[in-house]
Structures are given as C-alpha cells and as structure tokens.
Amino acid sequence: MKKKWLITIIGIGILSIVGLNIFLLVKSKFSHSNVTSVQTFEVKMQQMSDTLVASGTVTPREEERIFKDESMGSIKDIFVSEGQEVRKGTELFRYDEEEINNKMKLLEISRSRLSLELEQYREKLDNLEADFKHNLKDTLQIEESLRQAENNKNELERQVKYIMLSIQQNEMELTSLLKKRDNLVVKSVVSGVVKKITRNANKSTTDSQDPIIHIASNEPYKVKGTITEFDSVFVKAGQPVKVRAKVLSSEVWEGKIESIQLSPSQNVLNAGVEKNASVTSYPYEVALVDNRKGLQDGYHVSVEIQINVKDNVLTLPHDVTFAKDSKEFVFVVVNNRLQKREITIGLMNDEFKEVLTGVNEGDIIVRHPKVEWKDGMEVKVDAPTS
C-alpha cells in the first residue's frame, strides 16, 4: 500500500509540474499576442517652410503678336505658315509697295506745286518793291503808298512762310515714306512657332484688332497668375515654388517666382470696380527651372509658393500627433513602452509640422496614435520610417 501511495504522489507531482509549465507557456504566448505593433517615425532635423497656394496658367516664355500697320497699306505676301518654326529675324510678310510709291508720287507733285507758288510769291515781293519806288515820285501820295506797300508786303511774306512750312511738311512725309519703303518686309523678333495667321485682320466692333501673326516660343514655359493682397505681402522674387498641373496631379515641376507686380494692372482694377470686389489681386510670374515634358500652353496649374523658410528644425509628419483638451501630444517609444509627451507646434505645411518643444532629434515617435493608449503601454516597434 505504501508503494502504491508513493507512486500516486509522484504521479500527481509530475502532472502538476507539467500543468504548470503548460499554463506558463500559454500565458506567455497570450500575453505576447496582446502587445500592440506600431509604426514609428524617427525625429530628424531638416528644412521647413510654410506653403502658400495660388493658381496660374501655363504660357510661353516669349510671345510676339504682330499687328497690321494701316499706314503701310495692304499686305502683299505672307512667307510663313501656321505651325512653322521660325528663328529671330525670319521674314514673315511683306506690305504692298505700290501704295507707298503712289503716295510718294503725290507728295512729289505737291512739292513741285508748292515750289511754283513760292516762286510766284517771291516775284510779287520783288514787283512790290519796284512799284513802291515808282509811287514815291508823287509826293502827294507818299503816306498812302507807304501804308499800302507795308500791308501788301506783310501779306506776301505770310504766304511765303505758309508755303515754306507746307514744303517742310511735305519733305517730312516723304522721308517717312522712304523709311517705310525700306521696311516693307516684317521680320520676327523672337524664335518660336507660328501659332496663328490672320490674313484679314480688321478691327472688330470692340475696337480691338487681331494680330496678323502670333508667334510663341517653345519650352521652357512660364506660369502667370494673380494672388490676393493678403498673400502678396509674403511673396518675393526668387522664392522657390512647386507647380502641379490639374490634369497631371501626380507630376511636380520646380520653379521660382520671377516677378510680382506690386500695383494692380488697369484690367484688374477695372474688373474690381465692375464687380465691386473688396479684395485686389496682383499679377505674378513663375519661371520653370526644369525642362521635363508634360506641360502644355494653356494648362491650369496650382503654384505652391514656399514662404517662411527655416533651416535645421525638428519636424514631424501630421500622422504622429493627436489632440486632447486643446493640447497636442505624441507617443515616444522608450524601451518598447509608450511615453506620452505634450508638444508645441510652429510652422506647418501639407506634409510636416515644426516642433518647438516636446521631442528631440533621434526620438522614435508612434505613427497613427490612439487617444486611449496610456503611458507605459508595451508595444512592438516596426522599423522607423522617414
């Protein structure tokens, strides 16, 4: 009996030890499975800037619109075609020289007629002097002769001056026509592509005129737009920008502010008056600094202007912070446990926030935190992201 009891006691002990080991193993696995796995971000120093977003339109860097000079007469020949690529100095079209030649002939006839009239009036002046000397023989009429001779002389001298002025005007018009005749052929002043040719470019009812030829330069393009008076105080020439086309939202072109007009154009002022606008807009231009393909003339784009640029500041992505009781917090991972910290924020843009206090360079911050998490909670850390 004693032997049986001893065997029974030993069996119970072995079963207890095995059961305890199984319990501890299961507990360990269960406890490990409850540890939250988190994504993290390592705090780094980098450049930070605030972003101002404006709208604009892609335009050629250079354009030339050549209008018809009515004083040159009609156009005889056009030497280019739409879509043709031209260089600076390319002959574009030629005015008809026949009209200018006819005007010059008329001026030459007018000058000859004026010269004859001038000669006639000078002869009258000479004759007036001879008549005056003859009338002096009659002393009874000397006073009347002097008075009449003076009046006639003044009138003839006025006629001579008038004719001489007419001759000067004639010579000026003739000189102008000679210059025009030397410039009958119109040449381009920019290199580019002929976008449009209007052979019968007449003034419309709005008193505007279509150009005979419109030339636009090839890439690189530039961007033109307007910003409000509230944003204009932050924008200066030379500031870097990012340009995104609405039809190519995944593509980004680098550029910089080339100019900003600090007084509104007359068109903008007129538009503001007509619409009773309470905010004035100011024109700006952006020069693109990369020549990647994709943009087209006329594309509508958004322009992200970098303002308030700071170097070497602590930055965090938006998805690591959470708000509670009007304050902002992050969870820092220390020895695989969470440490809740309050932070203060400086600049912000679409990607990052500047952190003024609360974290240090190299800290590991939890991404996508939950408000219900507590200090000291154990977590499993994935590889930090940048």
Long-range contacts (C-beta under 8 A, 24 or more apart in sequence): 35-378, 35-379, 35-380, 36-373, 36-377, 36-378, 36-379, 36-380, 37-379, 37-380, 37-382, 38-333, 38-366, 38-367, 38-368, 38-379, 38-380, 38-381, 38-382, 39-366, 39-367, 39-368, 39-382, 39-385, 40-333, 40-364, 40-365, 40-366, 40-367, 40-381, 40-382, 40-383, 40-384, 40-385, 41-316, 41-317, 41-320, 41-364, 41-365, 41-367, 41-384, 41-385, 41-386, 42-362, 42-363, 42-364, 42-365, 42-384, 42-385, 42-386, 43-314, 43-315, 43-316, 43-355, 43-359, 43-360, 43-361, 43-362, 43-363, 43-364, 43-365, 44-314, 44-315, 44-361, 44-362, 44-386, 45-312, 45-313, 45-314, 45-315, 45-361, 46-312, 46-313, 46-315, 47-309, 47-310, 47-311, 47-312, 47-313, 48-309, 48-310, 48-313, 48-315, 48-346, 48-347, 48-349, 48-352, 48-354, 49-306, 49-307, 49-308, 49-309, 49-310, 49-347, 49-349, 50-306, 50-307, 50-308, 50-347, 50-348, 50-349, 51-304, 51-305, 51-306, 51-307, 51-349, 51-350, 52-227, 52-231, 52-234, 52-235, 52-304, 52-305, 52-307, 53-302, 53-303, 53-304, 53-305, 54-225, 54-226, 54-227, 54-231, 54-284, 54-302, 54-303, 54-305, 55-225, 55-300, 55-301, 55-302, 55-303, 56-223, 56-224, 56-225, 56-243, 56-284, 56-286, 56-300, 56-301, 56-302, 56-303, 57-223, 57-224, 57-225, 57-298, 57-299, 57-300, 57-301, 58-221, 58-222, 58-223, 58-245, 58-295, 58-296, 58-297, 58-298, 58-299, 58-300, 58-301, 59-221, 59-222, 59-223, 59-224, 59-297, 59-298, 60-192, 60-216, 60-217, 60-218, 60-221, 60-222, 60-297, 61-217, 61-220, 61-221, 61-222, 61-287, 62-190, 62-191, 62-192, 62-216, 62-217, 63-190, 63-192, 63-214, 63-215, 63-216, 63-217, 64-188, 64-189, 64-190, 64-192, 64-213, 64-214, 64-215, 65-211, 65-213, 65-214, 65-215, 66-92, 66-186, 66-211, 66-212, 66-213, 66-214, 66-215, 67-201, 67-209, 67-211, 67-212, 68-201, 68-209, 68-212, 69-95, 71-180, 72-99, 72-100, 72-180, 72-184, 73-98, 73-99, 73-100, 74-99, 75-199, 75-212, 78-197, 78-199, 78-212, 78-213, 80-194, 80-197, 80-213, 81-194, 81-197, 82-194, 82-195, 82-196, 82-197, 83-193, 83-194, 84-193, 84-194, 85-192, 85-193, 85-194, 85-218, 86-188, 86-191, 86-192, 86-193, 86-194, 86-215, 87-188, 87-191, 88-188, 88-189, 88-190, 88-191, 89-187, 89-188, 90-187, 90-188, 91-185, 91-186, 91-187, 92-186, 92-187, 92-188, 92-212, 92-213, 93-185, 93-186, 93-212, 93-213, 94-184, 94-185, 94-186, 95-180, 95-184, 95-186, 97-181, 97-184, 100-177, 100-180, 100-181, 100-184, 101-181, 103-177, 104-174, 104-177, 104-178, 104-181, 107-170, 107-173, 107-174, 107-177, 108-174, 110-170, 111-167, 111-170, 111-171, 111-174, 114-163, 114-166, 114-167, 114-170, 115-167, 117-163, 118-160, 118-163, 118-164, 118-167, 121-156, 121-159, 121-160, 121-163, 122-160, 124-156, 125-153, 125-156, 125-157, 125-160, 128-152, 128-153, 128-156, 188-215, 190-215, 190-217, 191-217, 191-218, 192-216, 192-217, 192-218, 193-217, 193-218, 216-297, 219-291, 219-293, 219-295, 220-287, 220-288, 220-290, 220-291, 221-288, 221-295, 221-297, 222-258, 222-285, 222-286, 222-287, 222-288, 223-255, 223-285, 223-286, 223-288, 223-301, 223-303, 224-283, 224-284, 224-285, 224-286, 225-283, 225-284, 225-286, 225-303, 226-268, 226-281, 226-282, 226-283, 226-284, 227-260, 227-281, 227-282, 227-284, 228-279, 228-280, 228-281, 228-282, 229-279, 229-280, 229-281, 229-282, 230-279, 232-260, 232-262, 232-282, 234-305, 234-307, 234-308, 235-260, 235-284, 235-305, 235-307, 236-260, 239-305, 239-306, 239-307, 240-306, 241-286, 241-303, 241-304, 241-305, 241-306, 242-303, 242-304, 242-306, 243-286, 243-288, 243-295, 243-301, 243-302, 243-303, 243-304, 244-301, 244-302, 244-304, 245-294, 245-295, 245-299, 245-300, 245-301, 246-299, 246-300, 246-301, 246-302, 247-299, 248-294, 248-295, 251-292, 251-294, 253-288, 253-290, 253-292, 253-294, 253-295, 254-288, 254-289, 254-290, 255-286, 255-287, 255-288, 255-289, 255-290, 255-303, 256-286, 256-287, 256-289, 257-284, 257-285, 257-286, 257-305, 258-285, 258-286, 258-287, 259-284, 259-285, 260-284, 260-285, 308-347, 310-346, 310-347, 310-354, 313-346, 313-347, 313-354, 313-355, 314-354, 314-355, 314-356, 314-359, 314-360, 314-361, 315-352, 315-353, 315-354, 315-355, 316-343, 316-352, 316-353, 316-355, 316-359, 316-365, 317-351, 317-352, 317-353, 317-367, 318-351, 318-352, 318-353, 319-367, 319-368, 320-365, 320-366, 320-367, 320-368, 320-369, 321-345, 321-353, 321-369, 322-369, 322-370, 322-371, 324-371, 329-369, 330-358, 330-359, 330-365, 330-366, 330-369, 331-365, 331-366, 331-369, 331-373, 332-359, 332-363, 332-364, 332-365, 332-366, 333-364, 333-365, 333-366, 333-379, 333-381, 336-378, 336-379, 336-380, 336-381, 337-376, 337-377, 337-378, 337-379, 338-366, 338-373, 338-374, 338-375, 338-376, 338-377, 338-379, 339-375, 339-376, 340-373, 340-374, 340-375
